[in-house]
Amino acid sequence: MSSLFSDHPLLAALFLLFLDMLLWRLIGSRGDYWKLAVRVLIFSLYSLMLFNQGMNPMQAAPWPDDVPLHLAATGLEIGWWLFGARTLTVLLGTLMMQRVGHTGRLLQDLMGAVIFLIAIIAALAYVLELPVKGVLATSGALAIIVGLALQSTLSDLFSGIVLNTTKPYQIDDWIAIDGTEGRVLDIDWRATRLQTSQGSMVVIPNSLASKAKITNFSRPVDVHGLSVSVQVSPHARPQKVIEALERATLGCRLLLSTPAASVAMKSTSSSGAEYEISGFVADMGHKREVRNQLFDLAFRHLQASGIGLLSAAEPVQAATLSRPRALLDASSIFSTLRQDEKDTFSQNMHLQTYRAGETILAQGEVSDHLFIIESGVVSVTMQRDGKPFEAGRMGPGEVIGEAGVVADQATVAQFAAKTFCSLYRIDNEFLKPCLDARHDINEAMKNLLDFRRHMAQTLSQAAPKPVPRKGFLQWLRSRT
């Protein structure tokens, strides 16, 4: 085989071209550095083989008397220019990806087109010895004709170049272009593709995007604002409403502490008063979850303060209904109790208050009573790798201590008051007969306990260590 290549160097050069294409396919898209290294190596061998045989790509092919050999040499010299253009394009593209990422793909394609155009013109001038000036003049006139016919397409093209250069948005950013909101999927020669929150795809021409008002919700990277508006009765005292909504913001753990969330009155009229909760999250994907959670927390904390959200058909509770009785009505666990049972049950509920920072139920304690949160925010702390972390926050209507009551087991977390809290205590001596008699309530308590055990086990597991990235440069650094 080696003697065959040494006797027929042109065949060996052709073999190198096919070997390059084969290895480019086999290595795959993940081995970018390996593909670049293989391509540079094969191009170097290809160049060395041509020059050793007297074939200079800067000149016409030798052996003009031997027509088949001359044509083969001409093809290999033209292939050298195209092979070199492709190698240079891949090299510059790899370096560009490290600096600008996938948003520079359009510039990389344009740069590759220019390099190939130069390579083709050089091959025509040096290898085929054609009059390049005439070719350029003809191509210039043709370019004018084509440019007039493709004005809108060229406008999209150059607008895409401007967008990739100025970078008002990148791949995976959440943006809004003239009111159309979505996640950027791709920026190509002609258009920007967005995926909306409904899952549909919107294609916006680059010429329109470059002239439109663009709102990038992903910049800065770790701070994304959101707001929630609620309407209450105009007769509710504003300070009382604001304090309840501030407790609602403290109950949402995904809200950033810096910058801090705020509550403000927006407007008031005879029909109702509107308040706005403003805050920030670290991840754009959490905005919908946080908004939904804030609505629920606002409802519960306003209800705990005796304030209801404004609606067209607001339910009216009896004026004599006590707060313990109202908690039982709102509780999903005790909702199956009859009205007379709820009245009796509420008479055995005792109010306890805790200042901010006080422990309500310590980790490892076996509780002989059940707590129902009446108002305030309770912080739940667990252990992971021997270090405490906040696993969640609880608000009005939620229960604490079900592990000791149902299964006589110790709690796996510590419950402490994050704000001033009011809780109603139900002792086990009264609760136990109720659980024995009412299997539906007992099952609801067991289901809640199982759910919290599973969540505690998931949250307390150690976070997986990130897998180090491997590539040609990393391999090269490890060898130096």
N, C-alpha and C positions, 0 to 999 in steps of 0.2 A: 504493500500500500504506500509506504514512504517513497519507494523508488518510482511509483506511478506519479506521485505528486511532484517529485523532483524532476522527472522527465517532462512533465506537462504542467508547468507553473500556472498557466491560464486556467486549467481545470481546478487546480488547488485554490486559486482566487475565487472562482465561482463556488467552490465547496464552502469557503468561508462565509460567503453571503447567505447561503442556505442554512449554515450552522447558526449564524446570528439570528435568523428568523425563527428557527426551531427553538433555540434556547430562550428567546424572548417570550415565546408562548409557554414553555414548560416552567419557567421560574415563577410566573404568576404575578398578580398585582401587588402582593405584600412585600416582595423582595425588590423594592425599587433600587436600593443601593447596589445589590448584587447584579441586577440587570444593567445598571449603568457601568459597573466595573467590567462585566463581560463584554458589553458593547465597545467600550474604549479599548479593551485588550484586542478584540477581533479586528477593530478598525486599524489599530497599530500594526498587527500582523498583515492585514490586507495591504496597507500602504507600503510596508517593508517589502512585500513580495512584488508589488508593481514596480517600485523603483529599482529593485535588484535585477529585474528583467528589462530595464531600459524604458519602461513606460512611464513617462512624466505627464501627469494630468494637466500641466501647464502648456503642453505642446500637443500637436496632433500625434496620433498613434503611429508607431513605426511599421515597417514591413509593408510599404504601399504596393509592392509587386505581388505579394501573397494576399489576395483579396479575402479569403476566409479568415486568415490570421489577423489581417488588418481590421476587419469588421469586429472580430472578437475583442481585440485590444481596444478599439474605440468604445465598445459597449462597457468594458471594464473600467475605462477611464471616466466615462460618464457616470457609471455606478459609483466611482470613488467620490465624485462631487456630491451625489445624492446621499451616499452613505455618510459622508462627512457632515452634511447639513442635518441629517437625522441625529447623528451622535451629538452635535453641538446643541441641537434643540432639546434633546433629553437632558444633557448636562445642565444647561441654563434653566430648564424647567424644574429639575430637582433642587437646584439652589434657590430658585424662586419660591418653591413650595415651602421651604424651611423658613422663609422670611415673611411671606404674605399669605400662605395657606391656600385653600381651594378657591378663595375669591379672586386670585390672580390667574385663574385658568384662561380667562378670555385674553388677557395680555400675553399669556404664554402661547396661545394659539396664533395670535396675530404676529408675535415675534417669530414663531416657527414658519408662518407663511412668508414673511419677509426673507428669512434665511434661505428657504427653498427657492424663492424667486431669484435671489442673488446667485445661488448655486446653479440654477438652470441657465441664467445668462452667462455665467462664467464658463459653463460647459459648452455653450454654443460658441463663445468667443475663442476659447483656448483649444478645445478638443476638435470641434467641427470647423473652426476657423471661418465662421459666418460673419457678415458685416453687422455687428451688434447695433451700430448707430441707426441703421435702417430698421432693424427689428424694434428698437426702442421707440422710434418715431411712429411706426405703424401701431405698436401696442399702446402708445400714448393717445393716438386718435381713437382707437378702439375703446380705451378706458373712459374717454369723455362721453362717448355714445352710451356705453353701459352705465356710467354714473348718472346720466340724465334719466335713463329708464328705471333706475333703482334708487331714486332719491329717498323714499321713505325707508327702504332697507338700510341704506348707508347712514341715514339719520339715526336709526336704531343701533347700528354698529358703533358709530362714534360716541353716541350717548352711553352705550355699554362700556366703552373704554373710559369715559369720564367717571362713570359710577364705580368702576373697579379701581380707578386711580384715587378718587376722593374718599371712597369707602364709607358712604353714609350708612350702609348695612352690609352684612356678610351672610354666608350660608348659616342657617339655623337661627338667625335673629328673628324676633317677633317685631313686625313693623306694621305701619298703616300708611298706605299711599292713597291720598285723597279719600279717606274714609274706608278703604278696603283693607281690612286687618287680617294678618296671617303670618305663618312662619315661612321664611325664605327657603325654598327647596333648591333652586338653581338660578344662576345668572349666565345666560349664554349670549350668543352674538345678537340675537334679536330681542329677547324679552327676559323679564324676571318672573319666575313662577313662585306663587304663594300657595300654601295650604291653609285654608281657613279653619276656624275652630269647629265647623260642621263637617270637616273632612274633605270638602271639595277643593279643587285646584283653580286658581285664578291666574291667567296669563296677562301680564301688563307689559306693553311695548316699552323698551328702554327710553325711547324718545319722550313718552309721556311721563315715565318715572323721573327722568332728569329735570322736568319742568314742574313737577307736582310737589306739594307739601308732604314731606316724609317725616313720620314720627317713629322713632326707633325705641321700642319698649325694653330692649335688651342692653341699652347703654345708660348709665354705667353697668358693668357686668353684674355686680352683686347687690344692687339697690333698684327695686322696682316698686313704684307707687301704686296704691289702689285706694278707693274710697267707697263707702257704703252710706246711703242716705236712709233715714227712718223718719216716719211721721208719727207724732203722738198728739194727745189732746192738748189744745191751747191752754187749758186750765192747770196743767201740770207745772210745778215749779221748775224753772230751767236748771237751777243748780242741782236739784235732785235727779233730773234726767241726765245731766252731764256726768254726775258721779256714778250713776248706774252704767252708762255707756263706757266710762273709763274702766270700770271693773270688767266689762265685756272685753275690752282690748287686752287687759292683763290676762284674761282667761285664754286668749289665743296665743299659743306658744310659738307659732310660726312667724308672728309679727316681729320685726327687728326692734331691739331696745334702743338702737342708735342708727338713724334718727328715730326718735320716739313717736309713737302714735298720738294723735290728738283728736279732740272732740270739739265741735263748734256748732252754734246755732246758725242756720243759713237763712231762714225766713220764718215768719209767724203771721197768722191771719185768724179770722174768726172760725175758719174751718179746721185748722190744725197748725202745729209747729213742726218744722223740718230741721233735723239735726244731721250732721255729717261726721262720720268716722273716717279719718285719714291715717294711713299707715304705710309701711314698706315691708317687702319680703325679699329674701335673698335669691329666690329662684322664680323665674317667670312662670314655670309650670304650676306653682303653688297659688297663683292669684285666684283662680276659681274656687279652689278648696277653702282658702282663707275667707273669701267673700261669703260663701255659704255658711262657714263656721261663725263669722261675725254676726250674720243675721240671726242665727239660732241663739248665740250668746246674748245679743242685744235683747231678744224677746224674753229670754229667761231672767236676765238681770233687771229688766224693766218690770217684769211681772213680780219679781221678788220685792221690788220697791213700791208695788201697788200702782204701777203705771202700765197701761196697755198700749200696743201699737194701734194706730188709727186705722179703721176699716169701715166698710159700708154697713156691715152687720156685725157689730161688736157684741160678743156675749156678755150679758150682765149677770154677775154673781149676786147672790143674796147678801145683803148688807151684814147679816149676822154670821156669815161664813168665816170661821177662824182660819188663821194662816196654816196651822197643821192640817186642817181639813182640806184646804186648797192644795197643799202639797200632795196629799193622798190622791186627790182627783187627777193631778197632773202626772203622777208616777205611773210608769208602765208596769211596774212590778205589782203594785197594790190596786191597779185599776179594776180587777175582777171582784173586789170586795163589794158587798151590798152597801146601800146607803147607811143603814143602821150600824153595820159593822165598821164602816169608816168613822161614824160619829164616836163609837166606843173606842176605836183604835186611836183617834186623835186625842182623846182625853188622857191617854197613857204616854204621850210624847212630851218630853221635857226639853226646854230650850237651853242650850249652852253656847257661850260666846268665846271666841279666841282672838287675841290680838295678832297682828302681822308678825310672823316668825315663830309663833308658838306651835308646838307639836300636838297634833290631834290624835294620831295613832302612830306609834313607833314601829319601825321595822322589826319583825320577829315577835311582836306582841300578839297574843291570842285574845281577840276581843270578845267580851261577853255582852256586847250591845251593838246595835246598828245605828249609824248616823245617816240622816237625810239633810243635805245641805239646803239651808233656807236662803242664805245670801252670802256673797263674798266669793273669793277665788281660793281654791285649795291646790297646793303644789304637791306633786307625786314624785318622790325621789327614790331611785334604785341604785344598785351597785353593778358596775361593769369593770372587770379586771381590777377589782379592789378599789375602784374610784367611784364616788357618787356622781350621778348625773340626773337631770330632771327628765323624767319619762313622760310627763303629761301634766295637764291642769284640769281641774274639775270645777263645776259651777252649780248653780241652783237646780235642785231636783235630783241630783245624783246621790248614790248611797255609798257608804264606806263601812267596812267591817264585816262583809258577808262571809269571809273565809272562816272566822271564828264562830259565827252563828250557825252556818250550814254544815261545815265539815270539822269544826273544832280544830282548825289549823291556824298557824301563825301567818301573819301578813308578810308578803315578800317585798313590800315597799313602805316607805315612811310618808305619812300624810301630814303636811304642815300648812298653816294659814299663810297665804301670800298677802292677803289683805285682811281687814277686820272681817271675821266670819261669824255667822249665826247658823247653828246646826241643831236639829231636833234629834234627841236621843231616845231610842226605843230599847229598853232592857230585854235581855234574853228570857227572863222569867215570864214576861208577857208575850214575847214574840214566838217562843218555842211552841206553846200550845197552838198558836195560829198556824205555824208551819206544819204541824202534825195533822191538823184538821183540814187544811186547805192545800191539797197536793199541787194545784196549779201555781200557787204562790211559791211553794217549795221548789218546784221545777224551774220557775223563772229565776229564783235566786241561784240555783245550781248552774243554770245556763250562763248567768252573769259571771259566776265564779270561774267556770271553765274558760270563758272568753278572756277574762283578765289573766288567768294563769298562762294561757297560750301567748298573749301579748307580752307578758312579763318575761317568758322564756325567750321569745324572739328578740326583745329589746336588750336583754342582758347578755346575749351572745357577743363574743368579741368580733369586731369588724374585720373582714378579710383583708389581708395585706395585699397592696397593689402589686401586680405582676410587672416586673421591669420590662421595658420595651427592648426588643432585640433587632438589630439591623447591622448593616455593613460598617457604619461609622462606629457604633458601639463595640462591634467585634474588633475593629481596628484599634480603638482606644485601649481595649483590654490587652492588646498585644504589645503596646508601647510601654 
